[in-house]
């Protein structure tokens, strides 16, 4: 216990750990009773192994990082911008970060895990997000990075906003590892 406290004072890892834990809860991870037994992290490499195990990310895996834009609306008809919902989403991501399991399952199927760590409102109707997304299926990463991929409007109850995702711009791809 003492060792962990000293590490927290020397590093900025504690806010990230809290943000990831909060992101798992917000993004709908299974309850703790359903979680597999995994070791408690005691070093930075172990932490990422635990996150991968808890989210079901298989090995080998591939990742893509870059920027992405989305537009938020007040209804599914996508006619009026949800200014409040877009602001709340950016505020939440910038404060807490977001780890989303089964990200955009309706487009990619199961297994895509998204981490969103920065958001800016770059025009009155568009938010820009910085992301890293991982999958055990290279075809999912290929589809994610394909600028021709189409996205349906999806409802976000947390922000009472309907979102239309725009293509993901993948600036870095890594894998398999």
C-alpha positions in Angstrom: 0.0 0.0 0.0 2.8 2.5 0.9 4.6 1.7 -2.4 1.5 2.5 -4.4 1.0 5.9 -2.6 4.6 6.9 -3.4 4.2 5.9 -7.1 1.0 8.1 -7.3 2.9 11.1 -6.0 5.7 10.7 -8.6 3.5 10.0 -11.6 0.3 11.1 -13.3 -0.9 7.5 -13.5 -3.7 7.8 -10.9 -5.9 10.2 -12.9 -5.6 7.9 -15.9 -6.5 4.8 -13.9 -9.5 6.6 -12.4 -10.6 7.9 -15.8 -10.3 4.4 -17.4 -12.2 2.9 -14.5 -14.9 5.5 -14.8 -14.9 5.1 -18.6 -15.5 1.3 -18.2 -18.4 2.0 -16.0 -19.9 4.6 -18.3 -19.3 2.7 -21.5 -21.2 -0.3 -20.2 -18.7 -2.9 -19.1 -20.1 -6.1 -17.6 -20.6 -6.0 -13.8 -17.7 -7.0 -11.6 -19.1 -10.5 -10.9 -18.8 -11.4 -14.5 -15.2 -10.2 -14.8 -12.5 -12.8 -15.2 -9.9 -13.1 -12.5 -6.9 -11.1 -13.5 -3.8 -10.0 -11.6 -3.7 -6.6 -9.9 -1.4 -4.3 -11.8 1.9 -3.5 -10.1 3.7 -1.9 -13.0 2.7 0.2 -16.0 2.9 -2.7 -18.4 0.7 -4.9 -16.2 -2.0 -2.2 -16.1 -2.4 -2.4 -19.9 -2.6 -6.2 -19.7 -5.3 -5.9 -17.1 -7.3 -3.4 -19.2 -7.0 -5.7 -22.2 -8.2 -8.7 -20.2 -11.1 -6.8 -18.6 -12.3 -5.5 -21.9 -11.9 -8.9 -23.7 -9.3 -7.6 -26.2 -7.6 -10.7 -27.7 -4.0 -11.1 -28.8 -2.8 -10.6 -31.4 -4.4 -7.2 -31.8 -4.1 -4.1 -34.0 -4.5 -0.5 -33.2 -5.3 2.7 -35.1 -4.9 6.2 -33.8 -5.9 9.6 -35.3 -8.7 12.1 -35.4 -12.4 11.8 -35.9 -15.3 14.2 -36.2 -19.0 13.7 -35.3 -22.1 15.9 -35.4 -24.6 15.9 -32.6 -28.4 16.5 -33.1 -31.5 16.9 -30.9 -33.5 14.2 -32.9 -32.9 11.3 -35.1 -34.0 13.4 -38.1 -30.6 15.2 -37.7 -32.0 18.7 -38.4 -31.0 20.7 -35.3 -27.6 20.7 -33.7 -27.5 19.6 -30.0 -25.2 22.3 -28.7 -25.6 21.2 -25.1 -25.0 17.5 -25.9 -21.9 18.3 -28.0 -20.5 20.4 -25.3 -21.2 17.9 -22.6 -19.6 15.1 -24.6 -16.4 17.2 -25.1 -16.3 18.2 -21.4 -16.7 14.6 -20.3 -14.0 13.3 -22.6 -11.5 16.0 -21.7 -12.2 15.5 -18.0 -12.6 11.8 -17.7 -11.4 10.3 -21.0 -13.6 7.5 -22.5 -12.9 3.8 -22.9 -15.7 2.2 -25.0 -16.1 -1.5 -25.3 -17.8 -2.9 -28.4 -17.5 0.5 -30.0 -19.9 1.0 -32.9 -21.0 -2.6 -32.8 -23.8 -1.9 -35.3 -21.1 -1.0 -37.9 -18.2 -3.2 -37.0 -19.6 -6.1 -35.0 -18.3 -7.1 -31.6 -14.7 -6.5 -30.4 -13.7 -3.0 -31.3 -12.5 -1.1 -28.2 -12.2 2.7 -28.5 -10.2 5.1 -26.3 -11.0 8.8 -26.7 -8.8 11.2 -24.9 -9.3 14.7 -26.3 -12.2 16.6 -27.8 -12.6 20.0 -29.3 -15.7 21.7 -30.8 -14.1 22.8 -34.1 -17.3 24.3 -35.7 -20.8 25.1 -34.5 -22.1 21.6 -35.4 -19.0 19.4 -35.2 -16.8 17.9 -32.5 -13.3 16.6 -33.2 -12.0 13.7 -31.2 -8.5 12.2 -30.8 -8.7 8.4 -30.5 -6.9 5.1 -30.3 -8.9 2.1 -31.2 -7.9 -1.6 -30.9 -9.3 -4.9 -32.2 -8.2 -8.5 -32.5 -9.6 -8.4 -36.1 -7.5 -6.6 -38.7 -10.6 -6.3 -41.0 -12.3 -4.1 -38.4 -9.3 -1.7 -38.3 -9.2 -1.6 -42.1 -12.9 -0.8 -42.2 -12.5 1.9 -39.4 -9.7 3.6 -41.4 -11.6 3.4 -44.7 -12.9 6.9 -45.5 -15.8 5.3 -47.4 -17.3 3.6 -44.3 -20.8 4.9 -43.6 -22.2 5.4 -40.1 -25.8 5.4 -38.9 -27.2 8.0 -36.5 -27.0 6.6 -33.0 -28.6 7.8 -29.8 -26.5 8.7 -26.7 -28.7 8.6 -23.6 -26.0 10.1 -21.4 -26.0 13.3 -23.4 -29.5 13.1 -24.8 -28.0 13.5 -28.3 -28.2 11.7 -31.6 -24.7 11.4 -33.2 -23.7 11.1 -36.8 -20.1 9.8 -36.9 -18.0 11.0 -39.8 -15.0 9.0 -41.2 -12.1 8.2 -39.0 -8.7 9.6 -40.1 -6.1 7.0 -39.0 -2.7 8.6 -38.8 -1.0 5.7 -37.1 -1.6 2.0 -37.3 0.2 -0.7 -35.4 0.0 -4.5 -35.2 -0.1 -7.2 -34.7 1.2 -7.3 -31.2 
